[in-house]
């Protein structure tokens, strides 16, 4: 998400030093852009060049800039500019939590708040540096949230397609959909644990609410949720269906795993969802499998699962799963 990149830009320029945040409405030294508010940070020197390591791999290189230009960049980058875009208010706190959070949010002992991003008071994301290991962070939130009345989120919703792995952290629900909390933790570059918390208050759909699958076409309902292997990033996805019984779901994957390994991983989940393997094969750049299923109404369906190398990068893959009713 682009806001994560911006937060890391902030940290590079401010030296990753926690500061006391103060909400500001219309600072005199900032461009008049109402969509984004940034907490007060003091920066006295111009940064000529910073290369910021990421825990997920790769570098972010920042050249030039000072506090004023940094704030302008954040505001301009996060503000919607295309016609008809929804004008959601966004607030960013550097080094602190907001004065008011939509829920009681536990924080591991000794953890440092890196930043918080809040959109329209219903969607909040928090970045923490924790002293505990990712496994200890996961155990902390499982116990702390249970004590506060949270329950594990449902494993899957009707209909599926390619989804991220939930092996690191966890997903939790409060009061049958009143709020949703996602915890992600990974080892950081300096030995700390990078923790990302996503909080969504009930304002429309979230993962905790029972999904009314009545609006979905028959084919889309039969595509199982295909969870990615750990450490595989899904950078883009698409889906579609039609009244004639066909449906598809796609994903752009970033991973060092081979297409054969990815196909085997997703094949297991197709079988667990009740699909029967008909055939499979592989070439230098494509791995595929064909499937069949008899649904509850007795109708026969065919399915295809394809994983391909993406020539744009050695760590890029493209996957598609499609189903259609057999006449």
N, C-alpha and C positions, 0 to 999 in steps of 0.2 A: 504494500500500500504506500502511496506516495507520502502520507503523513509520517510514516516511520523514517523515510529518507530525510525528511525535513528535520525531524527531531535529532537525528544523528548529525545533521549539519549544525544545528544549534549547539550541540555538545562540543563539537570540534572548535567552534568559535569562542565558547565561554570557558573552555578548559575543563569541562565536566565537573564544575564545582557547584554543589548544591547552594541555592540562594533562597532567601526569603521571598516568596512570591506575593505580589500585590496586584489584584485585578485592576485593569485600566480600561477605560471606556473610549476616550478619544485623546490619546497622548499628542501633545503639540508637535513632537518631533517625528511623528510617523505619518506616512501617507494616509489620506482619508479613505480608508477601505473598511467598511463596516462588517464584513463577513467574518473576519478573524481577529481575535484579541490575543495578545502575547504578554505573558507576565514579565515584570520588570527584571532586566538583567543588565549589569554594568560591564561594559567592555571598553577598555581605554586604549587598546593597541590595535592596529590594523593587522589582520592575519594575511600574510603573503601567500603561504601555501601550507595546507594540512592534508595528510593522508590518513584517513580514519579506518582502522581495520574493523571488519564486520564479523560477528560470531558465526554467521552462516556462510562465510567465504567471500572473497573479493574485497576490493578497496573502494572507498569513496574519496575522491580527490577534490579538495576545495582550494581555490586559488583566489586570493584577494578578498576584500570585504571588511566591513566593520559592523557595529551593532545596528546602525540605521539601515544599511543596505541589506543586512540579514533579515531584519524585520519586514522590510519592503518585499524581499523575495518570498518569505513565508506567506505574507498576506496575498500577494499576487498569485502565487502558485496554488494556494488552497481556495482561491475565490473562483466561482463559476463565471465563465465569460461567454459561453455559447448561448444563443437565443433560447428562451424558454427554460433555462436551467433553474432548478429550485434553489432559492436563496436561504440556505440553512446557516444559522449562526454557529461559528466554531470558536472555541476558546482553548488556548494552550497555556499550561502552567509548566515552567521550567524549574525542576528541583523540588516540586511540592505537589501534594494532592489538592483538589479544590476544597474550598470551605465547606461546600455541601456536595455530598455524593448521593446518587440515587439509592444506594444500599449501604449497609455497614460492611466495609471491606477490610478483612484482616490482612495484616502485612507481617511477614516473617521477622523475627527478632533481628535487629541489626541491619535490616535492609535499607538501602538508599533509594529514594524516589528520584528517578532520572527525569521523567516528564509525564504529564497527563494531557490528553486531548479529549475534549468533550464537544459533542455535536447535539444541539437542540435539547439538551438536558436528558435525553433518553439513551444516548450512545456514548460510552466513555471507554477510553483505552489508556492503560497505565503501563509504564516501563519501569521496572525495578532492577537494581543490582542486589542480589542476595548472597549472604555468606555460606548458606547451606548448598548442598549438592542438588542437582535437578530431582533426584529421587526423594530427598528430604523435603524439598519444596512441594512436590506432589503430595507427599504424605501429610504435610502441614495443612494444605488446603483441603484435602479430603476430610481430615478430622475437624478443622476449624469451621468449615462450611456446614458439615453435618451437625455440629453443635448449634449453629445458627438456623437450622431448619431446612437447609438445602438438600436436594436429592440429586443423584447422578442423572444426567440428561438421557433421553431415549437414545438407543443405539442408532436407529435408522428411522427415516420417515418413509411413507409410501412413495414409490418412485425413487429413482436413484441416479446413477451415473458416477462419474469420477469425483471423489471427495478427498480432502487431505487426511493424513494419518493423525489419529488422536492419541498416539502412544505416549507422548510427552505432555504431562500436565493433566488435563481433564476438562469435562464440560458438566455444568451443574445448573439445576433449575430450582427456583424458589416459588412455592405456593402454586404449583401446577401452571406455570407460565407467566407469573407476575414479573419475573426477571430471569435473565439468562447470563451465566458467567462462564467464560472460557479461560483456562489457564494454560499457558505455554511456557516451558522452561528449557533452557539449553545452556551448555557450558560456554561461558564468555571467553574472549581472547586474553583477559588478564587473570584468569583463574576463578573469577566470580561466576555466579549463575545469572544469566540474562532471563528475566521473567517478564512475560507480556500478559496482562490481564485485560480482557474485553468484557465489558458490562453492557447489557442491553435491557432496558426496561420495556415492559409490554406496551408496544405502540404499533400494532399491526402484527406481522408474522415474526416469530423467532423459533428456535429449535425446540423449545419446550412445549409449544402449543400443539395440540392434536391437529394434524393437518387434514383438512377436508379434501380428500383426493377425488371428489366427485367431478371437479372441473378438469381433471387430467384425462387425456385420451388413453385408450386401453393399452397401447404400446408403451407409453411412458411409464405406466404403472408397473409394467413387467421388467423394466430395466433395473437390475439390482443396484444398491449402493456399493460402489467399488472403491474401497479405501486404499489409498496409496501406501506403498512401503514407507517405513520411517525414513526421514531425511529427504524424501522426494518432495519438491516444491511444485505446486500447480500454479502456473503463472497466467493461465487463461482457460476459459471453458465456453462451451456453447451447447445448446440443446434445441430440439424441435420435435414436433409430432403432428400427425394429421388424422383426419376422420377415417381414412382408409385403413388404419391399423398400423402404419409405419411410424417409427420414432427413432431418435438417435441422441447421443450425448458425446461430446468431444472434450479433450483436455490437452493443453500444452504442458509438458513435464520437464522439469530441470533435475537431472540425476546422472550419476555415473553408471547406473545399472544398465545392462544390456537389454536389447529388445526382447531376447529370449527370457531373461529373468523377470522382466515386467509382465510378459504374457503369462508365464507360469503363475505369478502372484495373482493376477486378475482371474485366470482360469479357475483357481481354487475357489474364489468367491462366487463365480458363476455357478459352479457345481453346488456350493452350499445353498444357493438361492433356488435350486431345483432344476436348473438347466442341464441337459444331457449333451455331452461332447460328441459331435459327429465326426469331425476331422480337424487337423491342425497342420501347420507347416511353417517354414521359415526360409528366408533368403538373406542376402547380405544386408538389406536395408529394411525388410518388412517381416514381421512375425504375425501370424493370424490363427484364429480358431473359429470353427463353425459350430452352431448349437441348435437344439430344438427343445421345445417345451409344449406340454399340453396344459392349458389353463383350466380354471375351475369350471368353465362352461363347456369343456371338452374340445375347444378349438385348438388347432395346432399353430405353433409359432416357430419361425426361424430366426436365428440371431447370428451376428458376426462381431468378432472382437479383433481389432487390428492395432498393432503398435509399430510405429515407423521411426527410423532415425530422421532427424531434422538436419539438413545440410548447413543450416545457419550456425551451428555450434556443436562441438563434440559432446556436450552435456545436455543437448536438447532432444526431446522425444515428442512424438505426437500420437495420441491414442483416440480411437473412436469405437464406440459400441452402438450397434444398430439392431433393431428387431422389426419384424413385419409378420403379419398374419398370413398363413399359407392357405390359399384358396383351394 
